[in-house]
Amino acid sequence: MAYSADEARRQLLDDVAAATDQLALAVAALGEAYEELDEQTADRLEEELFRPVQAGYARLRRTHAEFAERHRLPTRTFQRSSGGLHSADPRVYVERAVEAIEGADQGLAELQDSMLPVEVGDRELRDGLSDVRETIAELPARARRLMRAQGR
C-alpha cells in the first residue's frame, strides 16, 4: 500500500505522542508514589526515577513539537496525566510507572524498527527518540530495586 510522506509523518507523530502519553502517566504515578513514601525513600525515588522520567518526557514532547514544526504539521498539546486510582501503597504507583515506562520504550522501539524515522523522519527526530530510550532504559530495573529496598 502506497502512502504519502505527509501521512507517514503524521503516523510517526501519533506514535511519538502515544509514547509521550505513557511517560506522562509515569511522571504522575511517580509523583503520587513520592507522597506516600518516607522522606529518605522519596528523595531516592525523585533522584533515581522521577527526574529521569521527567527529562525523558520533556525531551519527547520537544522532539514531537520540533518535528511537527519542521514539517508544517499540527503540533499537539500534551495534558497532565493522573496517577490512576488512589492507593496508600506506593508500590502500586511505582508499578504503574514501570508499566508506563516499559510501554513507552516498547512503542519507541517498534517505531524505530518500522523504519519510518529513517524514511520520513530526520536526524533530529532520530536523535530525540534514541536519547529518550537511553534515558528511560534502566528505569524499570531501578524502580524494582528501590521498591525491594523499601519493603525491608
N, CA, C and O atoms as a DFTB+ gen file, in Angstrom:
608 C
 N C O
     1  1       0.841      -1.177       0.000
     2  2       0.000       0.000       0.000
     3  2       0.888       1.243       0.000
     4  3       1.780       1.382       0.837
     5  1       0.639       2.116      -0.922
     6  2       1.416       3.344      -1.012
     7  2       0.880       4.363      -0.012
     8  3      -0.318       4.413       0.270
     9  1       1.771       5.152       0.502
    10  2       1.367       6.223       1.407
    11  2       2.230       7.434       1.117
    12  3       3.351       7.315       0.623
    13  1       1.693       8.595       1.429
    14  2       2.452       9.815       1.186
    15  2       3.387      10.069       2.362
    16  3       3.184       9.558       3.464
    17  1       4.401      10.859       2.105
    18  2       5.337      11.220       3.171
    19  2       4.610      11.971       4.277
    20  3       4.923      11.810       5.456
    21  1       3.636      12.793       3.892
    22  2       2.870      13.541       4.887
    23  2       2.080      12.594       5.791
    24  3       2.062      12.772       7.009
    25  1       1.430      11.595       5.205
    26  2       0.681      10.609       6.001
    27  2       1.615       9.837       6.924
    28  3       1.289       9.587       8.084
    29  1       2.763       9.466       6.408
    30  2       3.731       8.717       7.211
    31  2       4.250       9.571       8.369
    32  3       4.430       9.072       9.480
    33  1       4.487      10.844       8.111
    34  2       4.948      11.730       9.188
    35  2       3.870      11.900      10.256
    36  3       4.174      11.956      11.447
    37  1       2.627      11.980       9.831
    38  2       1.521      12.080      10.800
    39  2       1.443      10.810      11.655
    40  3       1.219      10.885      12.863
    41  1       1.626       9.654      11.027
    42  2       1.626       8.392      11.776
    43  2       2.791       8.365      12.760
    44  3       2.642       7.942      13.907
    45  1       3.938       8.815      12.301
    46  2       5.112       8.875      13.156
    47  2       4.830       9.761      14.371
    48  3       5.151       9.391      15.500
    49  1       4.234      10.921      14.140
    50  2       3.895      11.824      15.245
    51  2       2.871      11.201      16.190
    52  3       2.955      11.387      17.404
    53  1       1.912      10.468      15.645
    54  2       0.939       9.781      16.504
    55  2       1.631       8.756      17.400
    56  3       1.293       8.625      18.577
    57  1       2.591       8.036      16.843
    58  2       3.320       7.034      17.626
    59  2       4.178       7.693      18.707
    60  3       4.260       7.196      19.830
    61  1       4.812       8.803      18.366
    62  2       5.596       9.542      19.364
    63  2       4.671      10.081      20.454
    64  3       5.017      10.052      21.635
    65  1       3.511      10.567      20.063
    66  2       2.548      11.089      21.042
    67  2       2.079       9.995      21.993
    68  3       1.919      10.246      23.187
    69  1       1.859       8.796      21.487
    70  2       1.423       7.688      22.348
    71  2       2.491       7.375      23.396
    72  3       2.164       7.142      24.559
    73  1       3.750       7.368      22.996
    74  2       4.835       7.124      23.951
    75  2       4.944       8.281      24.940
    76  3       5.226       8.069      26.119
    77  1       4.724       9.489      24.465
    78  2       4.761      10.664      25.339
    79  2       3.670      10.569      26.397
    80  3       3.907      10.876      27.565
    81  1       2.485      10.148      25.993
    82  2       1.391       9.967      26.950
    83  2       1.745       8.922      28.007
    84  3       1.392       9.073      29.176
    85  1       2.433       7.876      27.601
    86  2       2.859       6.851      28.565
    87  2       3.832       7.446      29.587
    88  3       3.745       7.146      30.778
    89  1       4.749       8.282      29.123
    90  2       5.690       8.904      30.061
    91  2       4.988       9.911      30.960
    92  3       5.390      10.091      32.109
    93  1       3.950      10.569      30.463
    94  2       3.161      11.474      31.315
    95  2       2.511      10.690      32.449
    96  3       2.473      11.155      33.588
    97  1       2.007       9.514      32.138
    98  2       1.426       8.652      33.167
    99  2       2.486       8.250      34.185
   100  3       2.220       8.244      35.387
   101  1       3.681       7.915      33.717
   102  2       4.766       7.532      34.624
   103  2       5.135       8.687      35.549
   104  3       5.340       8.478      36.744
   105  1       5.222       9.895      35.013
   106  2       5.531      11.074      35.831
   107  2       4.475      11.243      36.919
   108  3       4.806      11.461      38.084
   109  1       3.213      11.142      36.537
   110  2       2.121      11.314      37.508
   111  2       2.149      10.220      38.573
   112  3       1.989      10.507      39.759
   113  1       2.349       8.982      38.161
   114  2       2.366       7.874      39.117
   115  2       3.534       8.006      40.091
   116  3       3.381       7.739      41.283
   117  1       4.691       8.413      39.596
   118  2       5.838       8.592      40.493
   119  2       5.605       9.753      41.449
   120  3       6.039       9.705      42.600
   121  1       4.930      10.790      40.986
   122  2       4.572      11.897      41.875
   123  2       3.670      11.434      43.003
   124  3       3.832      11.856      44.149
   125  1       2.713      10.563      42.681
   126  2       1.822      10.009      43.708
   127  2       2.599       9.106      44.668
   128  3       2.378       9.153      45.878
   129  1       3.496       8.293      44.141
   130  2       4.304       7.411      44.995
   131  2       5.133       8.234      45.969
   132  3       5.259       7.882      47.141
   133  1       5.695       9.327      45.480
   134  2       6.520      10.210      46.312
   135  2       5.760      10.630      47.567
   136  3       6.316      10.647      48.665
   137  1       4.492      10.967      47.392
   138  2       3.671      11.450      48.511
   139  2       3.415      10.375      49.564
   140  3       3.119      10.697      50.714
   141  1       3.525       9.109      49.186
   142  2       3.220       8.006      50.103
   143  2       4.461       7.412      50.764
   144  3       4.340       6.533      51.618
   145  1       5.639       7.874      50.388
   146  2       6.890       7.299      50.899
   147  2       7.457       8.112      52.051
   148  3       7.131       9.286      52.230
   149  1       8.321       7.454      52.835
   150  2       9.061       8.196      53.853
   151  2      10.030       9.132      53.142
   152  3      10.321       8.954      51.959
   153  1      10.523      10.122      53.863
   154  2      11.322      11.186      53.246
   155  2      12.572      10.664      52.546
   156  3      12.876      11.091      51.432
   157  1      13.292       9.757      53.174
   158  2      14.533       9.252      52.588
   159  2      14.258       8.479      51.290
   160  3      14.938       8.688      50.286
   161  1      13.274       7.599      51.314
   162  2      12.945       6.829      50.114
   163  2      12.372       7.738      49.033
   164  3      12.652       7.554      47.849
   165  1      11.571       8.717      49.439
   166  2      11.004       9.667      48.478
   167  2      12.114      10.443      47.773
   168  3      12.039      10.678      46.567
   169  1      13.136      10.837      48.516
   170  2      14.258      11.550      47.906
   171  2      14.984      10.663      46.893
   172  3      15.381      11.131      45.826
   173  1      15.155       9.385      47.229
   174  2      15.794       8.449      46.290
   175  2      14.928       8.266      45.043
   176  3      15.439       8.242      43.924
   177  1      13.622       8.139      45.242
   178  2      12.706       7.990      44.113
   179  2      12.808       9.203      43.187
   180  3      12.854       9.065      41.965
   181  1      12.840      10.375      43.785
   182  2      12.936      11.590      42.974
   183  2      14.222      11.604      42.157
   184  3      14.204      11.890      40.960
   185  1      15.328      11.296      42.807
   186  2      16.634      11.339      42.142
   187  2      16.783      10.239      41.088
   188  3      17.224      10.505      39.970
   189  1      16.418       9.015      41.441
   190  2      16.697       7.868      40.582
   191  2      15.631       7.606      39.519
   192  3      15.919       7.009      38.481
   193  1      14.400       8.051      39.778
   194  2      13.310       7.728      38.853
   195  2      12.587       8.951      38.305
   196  3      12.488       9.134      37.092
   197  1      12.083       9.784      39.209
   198  2      11.237      10.892      38.776
   199  2      11.970      11.842      37.832
   200  3      11.462      12.163      36.758
   201  1      13.151      12.288      38.223
   202  2      13.876      13.244      37.365
   203  2      14.199      12.672      35.984
   204  3      13.985      13.355      34.983
   205  1      14.711      11.430      35.899
   206  2      14.963      10.890      34.555
   207  2      13.688      10.721      33.715
   208  3      13.700      10.993      32.515
   209  1      12.584      10.272      34.344
   210  2      11.335      10.129      33.587
   211  2      10.860      11.497      33.124
   212  3      10.429      11.659      31.982
   213  1      10.939      12.471      34.006
   214  2      10.518      13.822      33.650
   215  2      11.385      14.365      32.507
   216  3      10.877      15.025      31.600
   217  1      12.683      14.087      32.553
   218  2      13.575      14.529      31.477
   219  2      13.221      13.840      30.159
   220  3      13.198      14.484      29.110
   221  1      12.947      12.543      30.208
   222  2      12.551      11.815      29.004
   223  2      11.243      12.336      28.440
   224  3      11.091      12.476      27.226
   225  1      10.301      12.622      29.326
   226  2       9.000      13.166      28.920
   227  2       9.180      14.523      28.235
   228  3       8.603      14.772      27.177
   229  1       9.975      15.387      28.841
   230  2      10.209      16.715      28.263
   231  2      10.913      16.604      26.909
   232  3      10.567      17.317      25.966
   233  1      11.888      15.720      26.817
   234  2      12.629      15.543      25.565
   235  2      11.710      15.017      24.465
   236  3      11.798      15.460      23.320
   237  1      10.833      14.077      24.802
   238  2       9.941      13.513      23.797
   239  2       8.898      14.539      23.347
   240  3       8.554      14.595      22.167
   241  1       8.401      15.342      24.273
   242  2       7.472      16.423      23.900
   243  2       8.155      17.392      22.941
   244  3       7.578      17.795      21.931
   245  1       9.387      17.758      23.271
   246  2      10.139      18.695      22.426
   247  2      10.417      18.075      21.048
   248  3      10.295      18.749      20.025
   249  1      10.788      16.797      21.030
   250  2      11.045      16.103      19.766
   251  2       9.796      16.116      18.890
   252  3       9.873      16.378      17.690
   253  1       8.656      15.835      19.493
   254  2       7.373      15.833      18.771
   255  2       7.091      17.220      18.193
   256  3       6.810      17.359      17.002
   257  1       7.167      18.235      19.038
   258  2       6.832      19.602      18.621
   259  2       7.766      20.108      17.524
   260  3       7.314      20.688      16.537
   261  1       9.051      19.890      17.697
   262  2      10.014      20.401      16.723
   263  2       9.883      19.695      15.374
   264  3       9.996      20.329      14.325
   265  1       9.646      18.383      15.403
   266  2       9.464      17.657      14.144
   267  2       8.210      18.150      13.424
   268  3       8.229      18.383      12.216
   269  1       7.133      18.304      14.170
   270  2       5.883      18.801      13.575
   271  2       6.102      20.180      12.953
   272  3       5.646      20.439      11.839
   273  1       6.787      21.051      13.658
   274  2       7.035      22.402      13.143
   275  2       7.918      22.377      11.897
   276  3       7.655      23.100      10.936
   277  1       8.957      21.551      11.908
   278  2       9.850      21.484      10.745
   279  2       9.109      21.025       9.492
   280  3       9.468      21.405       8.377
   281  1       8.084      20.212       9.677
   282  2       7.360      19.658       8.528
   283  2       5.970      20.258       8.364
   284  3       5.125      19.733       7.639
   285  1       5.757      21.377       9.062
   286  2       4.495      22.127       8.962
   287  2       3.268      21.240       9.200
   288  3       2.279      21.292       8.470
   289  1       3.376      20.432      10.244
   290  2       2.264      19.585      10.666
   291  2       1.720      20.121      11.979
   292  3       2.422      20.838      12.692
   293  1       0.485      19.786      12.310
   294  2      -0.091      20.295      13.566
   295  2       0.693      19.805      14.784
   296  3       1.083      18.641      14.868
   297  1       0.907      20.707      15.705
   298  2       1.537      20.323      16.967
   299  2       0.439      19.876      17.924
   300  3      -0.746      20.087      17.667
   301  1       0.833      19.276      18.995
   302  2      -0.131      18.760      19.962
   303  2       0.207      19.308      21.337
   304  3       1.376      19.453      21.693
   305  1      -0.819      19.605      22.093
   306  2      -0.638      19.997      23.486
   307  2      -0.852      18.752      24.326
   308  3      -1.918      18.138      24.279
   309  1       0.150      18.384      25.086
   310  2       0.053      17.201      25.935
   311  2      -0.522      17.600      27.286
   312  3      -0.115      18.595      27.886
   313  1      -1.466      16.809      27.743
   314  2      -2.140      17.082      29.010
   315  2      -1.454      16.342      30.152
   316  3      -0.829      15.299      29.958
   317  1      -1.588      16.909      31.342
   318  2      -1.112      16.210      32.532
   319  2      -1.901      14.921      32.679
   320  3      -3.063      14.839      32.279
   321  1      -1.270      13.939      33.245
   322  2      -1.921      12.655      33.436
   323  2      -2.230      12.449      34.909
   324  3      -1.728      13.170      35.770
   325  1      -3.043      11.479      35.178
   326  2      -3.369      11.086      36.544
   327  2      -2.546       9.851      36.887
   328  3      -2.207       9.058      36.008
   329  1      -2.232       9.693      38.144
   330  2      -1.503       8.508      38.586
   331  2      -2.389       7.281      38.700
   332  3      -1.913       6.211      39.079
   333  1      -3.666       7.417      38.378
   334  2      -4.591       6.288      38.467
   335  2      -5.365       6.313      39.769
   336  3      -5.285       7.274      40.533
   337  1      -6.114       5.251      40.016
   338  2      -6.899       5.153      41.246
   339  2      -5.999       5.288      42.461
   340  3      -4.872       4.794      42.472
   341  1      -6.509       5.961      43.486
   342  2      -5.707       6.207      44.681
   343  2      -5.347       4.904      45.387
   344  3      -6.139       3.964      45.459
   345  1      -4.130       4.888      45.900
   346  2      -3.655       3.782      46.717
   347  2      -2.745       4.351      47.787
   348  3      -1.977       5.278      47.528
   349  1      -2.828       3.804      48.976
   350  2      -1.916       4.217      50.043
   351  2      -0.586       3.483      49.927
   352  3       0.364       3.795      50.644
   353  1      -0.519       2.519      49.033
   354  2       0.692       1.720      48.845
   355  2       1.511       2.308      47.699
   356  3       1.087       2.238      46.546
   357  1       2.671       2.883      47.992
   358  2       3.476       3.499      46.933
   359  2       3.928       2.501      45.872
   360  3       4.195       2.879      44.731
   361  1       4.013       1.231      46.248
   362  2       4.444       0.219      45.274
   363  2       3.460       0.110      44.109
   364  3       3.855      -0.196      42.984
   365  1       2.184       0.361      44.380
   366  2       1.173       0.338      43.314
   367  2       1.492       1.421      42.282
   368  3       1.448       1.173      41.077
   369  1       1.807       2.609      42.760
   370  2       2.134       3.712      41.849
   371  2       3.430       3.447      41.094
   372  3       3.530       3.726      39.899
   373  1       4.413       2.910      41.791
   374  2       5.688       2.628      41.129
   375  2       5.484       1.568      40.048
   376  3       6.057       1.674      38.964
   377  1       4.682       0.557      40.331
   378  2       4.418      -0.472      39.319
   379  2       3.675       0.128      38.122
   380  3       3.953      -0.239      36.980
   381  1       2.749       1.032      38.365
   382  2       2.068       1.719      37.252
   383  2       3.085       2.491      36.415
   384  3       3.034       2.479      35.185
   385  1       4.002       3.159      37.098
   386  2       5.036       3.919      36.387
   387  2       5.914       2.990      35.561
   388  3       6.231       3.288      34.409
   389  1       6.304       1.864      36.147
   390  2       7.141       0.898      35.431
   391  2       6.425       0.412      34.172
   392  3       7.022       0.363      33.097
   393  1       5.156       0.057      34.304
   394  2       4.395      -0.408      33.140
   395  2       4.316       0.675      32.065
   396  3       4.421       0.378      30.875
   397  1       4.135       1.912      32.476
   398  2       4.062       3.016      31.514
   399  2       5.413       3.251      30.839
   400  3       5.473       3.481      29.631
   401  1       6.487       3.195      31.612
   402  2       7.832       3.375      31.047
   403  2       8.123       2.264      30.049
   404  3       8.621       2.517      28.952
   405  1       7.811       1.037      30.437
   406  2       8.040      -0.087      29.525
   407  2       7.179       0.044      28.270
   408  3       7.627      -0.293      27.174
   409  1       5.957       0.527      28.423
   410  2       5.094       0.746      27.264
   411  2       5.652       1.804      26.330
   412  3       5.625       1.643      25.110
   413  1       6.155       2.881      26.903
   414  2       6.756       3.943      26.088
   415  2       7.986       3.427      25.356
   416  3       8.155       3.677      24.163
   417  1       8.839       2.711      26.067
   418  2      10.056       2.181      25.463
   419  2       9.717       1.200      24.341
   420  3      10.326       1.235      23.272
   421  1       8.752       0.334      24.591
   422  2       8.334      -0.632      23.568
   423  2       7.772       0.088      22.341
   424  3       8.091      -0.268      21.206
   425  1       6.945       1.091      22.572
   426  2       6.386       1.851      21.456
   427  2       7.459       2.547      20.638
   428  3       7.396       2.565      19.409
   429  1       8.445       3.120      21.319
   430  2       9.537       3.789      20.606
   431  2      10.403       2.780      19.859
   432  3      10.863       3.055      18.750
   433  1      10.626       1.611      20.463
   434  2      11.408       0.564      19.793
   435  2      10.703       0.110      18.515
   436  3      11.335      -0.044      17.470
   437  1       9.393      -0.102      18.610
   438  2       8.631      -0.514      17.428
   439  2       8.653       0.570      16.356
   440  3       8.741       0.270      15.165
   441  1       8.573       1.811      16.774
   442  2       8.642       2.913      15.818
   443  2       9.995       2.922      15.117
   444  3      10.063       3.052      13.895
   445  1      11.067       2.785      15.887
   446  2      12.395       2.765      15.279
   447  2      12.542       1.573      14.334
   448  3      13.131       1.700      13.261
   449  1      12.012       0.418      14.729
   450  2      12.092      -0.775      13.883
   451  2      11.275      -0.639      12.605
   452  3      11.570      -1.299      11.608
   453  1      10.253       0.209      12.625
   454  2       9.378       0.379      11.458
   455  2      10.080       1.087      10.305
   456  3       9.606       1.041       9.170
   457  1      11.165       1.719      10.574
   458  2      11.930       2.478       9.590
   459  2      11.290       3.809       9.210
   460  3      11.854       4.535       8.391
   461  1      10.137       4.154       9.773
   462  2       9.549       5.471       9.493
   463  2      10.502       6.609       9.853
   464  3      10.610       7.570       9.091
   465  1      11.201       6.532      10.997
   466  2      12.114       7.635      11.317
   467  2      13.216       7.823      10.268
   468  3      13.719       8.931      10.084
   469  1      13.588       6.740       9.586
   470  2      14.608       6.835       8.541
   471  2      13.977       7.305       7.235
   472  3      14.526       8.162       6.542
   473  1      12.822       6.739       6.906
   474  2      12.191       7.031       5.617
   475  2      11.610       8.441       5.536
   476  3      11.768       9.117       4.519
   477  1      10.938       8.890       6.598
   478  2      10.279      10.200       6.539
   479  2      10.676      11.120       7.691
   480  3      10.212      12.258       7.768
   481  1      11.527      10.632       8.578
   482  2      11.983      11.445       9.697
   483  2      13.220      12.229       9.317
   484  3      13.539      12.385       8.138
   485  1      13.904      12.713      10.319
   486  2      15.155      13.427      10.103
   487  2      16.084      13.125      11.277
   488  3      15.700      12.471      12.246
   489  1      17.296      13.612      11.162
   490  2      18.309      13.315      12.174
   491  2      17.875      13.769      13.565
   492  3      18.067      13.045      14.542
   493  1      17.295      14.955      13.659
   494  2      16.876      15.476      14.959
   495  2      15.843      14.568      15.613
   496  3      15.903      14.316      16.817
   497  1      14.899      14.080      14.823
   498  2      13.890      13.164      15.351
   499  2      14.546      11.867      15.825
   500  3      14.288      11.407      16.938
   501  1      15.381      11.289      14.990
   502  2      16.033      10.027      15.364
   503  2      16.874      10.198      16.617
   504  3      16.879       9.327      17.487
   505  1      17.587      11.316      16.717
   506  2      18.385      11.582      17.920
   507  2      17.496      11.710      19.150
   508  3      17.835      11.199      20.218
   509  1      16.365      12.386      19.005
   510  2      15.441      12.544      20.126
   511  2      14.908      11.208      20.611
   512  3      14.866      10.952      21.814
   513  1      14.499      10.351      19.677
   514  2      13.989       9.029      20.047
   515  2      15.062       8.213      20.760
   516  3      14.794       7.573      21.776
   517  1      16.270       8.241      20.220
   518  2      17.370       7.489      20.839
   519  2      17.703       8.023      22.224
   520  3      17.930       7.249      23.153
   521  1      17.731       9.338      22.362
   522  2      18.030       9.945      23.664
   523  2      17.009       9.530      24.721
   524  3      17.370       9.198      25.849
   525  1      15.746       9.554      24.348
   526  2      14.700       9.188      25.309
   527  2      14.830       7.724      25.690
   528  3      14.755       7.385      26.871
   529  1      15.021       6.863      24.720
   530  2      15.153       5.435      25.041
   531  2      16.347       5.195      25.948
   532  3      16.275       4.385      26.872
   533  1      17.438       5.891      25.692
   534  2      18.621       5.748      26.546
   535  2      18.331       6.246      27.963
   536  3      18.782       5.645      28.938
   537  1      17.587       7.332      28.075
   538  2      17.258       7.913      29.379
   539  2      16.380       6.988      30.208
   540  3      16.560       6.891      31.422
   541  1      15.434       6.309      29.571
   542  2      14.464       5.517      30.335
   543  2      14.799       4.027      30.413
   544  3      14.140       3.293      31.150
   545  1      15.790       3.573      29.684
   546  2      16.066       2.136      29.567
   547  2      16.240       1.427      30.909
   548  3      15.693       0.342      31.104
   549  1      16.975       2.007      31.812
   550  2      17.289       1.343      33.083
   551  2      16.275       1.623      34.183
   552  3      16.385       1.065      35.275
   553  1      15.307       2.462      33.919
   554  2      14.404       2.896      34.990
   555  2      13.523       1.791      35.562
   556  3      13.327       1.771      36.778
   557  1      12.982       0.873      34.770
   558  2      12.191      -0.197      35.391
   559  2      13.002      -1.026      36.395
   560  3      12.503      -1.353      37.472
   561  1      14.231      -1.361      36.053
   562  2      15.071      -2.128      36.982
   563  2      15.391      -1.300      38.228
   564  3      15.379      -1.830      39.339
   565  1      15.674      -0.026      38.057
   566  2      15.922       0.847      39.217
   567  2      14.703       0.907      40.124
   568  3      14.822       0.850      41.348
   569  1      13.535       1.022      39.514
   570  2      12.295       1.114      40.291
   571  2      12.083      -0.146      41.114
   572  3      11.708      -0.072      42.284
   573  1      12.317      -1.279      40.518
   574  2      12.122      -2.543      41.239
   575  2      13.122      -2.681      42.380
   576  3      12.770      -3.155      43.460
   577  1      14.364      -2.270      42.150
   578  2      15.365      -2.306      43.237
   579  2      14.957      -1.381      44.375
   580  3      15.059      -1.741      45.547
   581  1      14.498      -0.199      44.023
   582  2      14.088       0.767      45.044
   583  2      12.934       0.214      45.878
   584  3      12.926       0.363      47.100
   585  1      11.978      -0.410      45.238
   586  2      10.824      -0.940      45.968
   587  2      11.194      -2.166      46.800
   588  3      10.621      -2.383      47.867
   589  1      12.147      -2.970      46.323
   590  2      12.621      -4.103      47.141
   591  2      13.292      -3.585      48.400
   592  3      13.065      -4.106      49.492
   593  1      14.117      -2.560      48.247
   594  2      14.813      -1.979      49.405
   595  2      13.820      -1.317      50.352
   596  3      14.009      -1.351      51.568
   597  1      12.777      -0.723      49.815
   598  2      11.779      -0.042      50.636
   599  2      10.956      -1.040      51.431
   600  3      10.496      -0.728      52.530
   601  1      10.768      -2.226      50.895
   602  2       9.956      -3.239      51.552
   603  2      10.627      -3.894      52.739
   604  3       9.981      -4.653      53.462
   605  1      11.896      -3.626      52.963
   606  2      12.642      -4.267      54.061
   607  2      12.420      -3.568      55.369
   608  3      12.972      -3.978      56.390
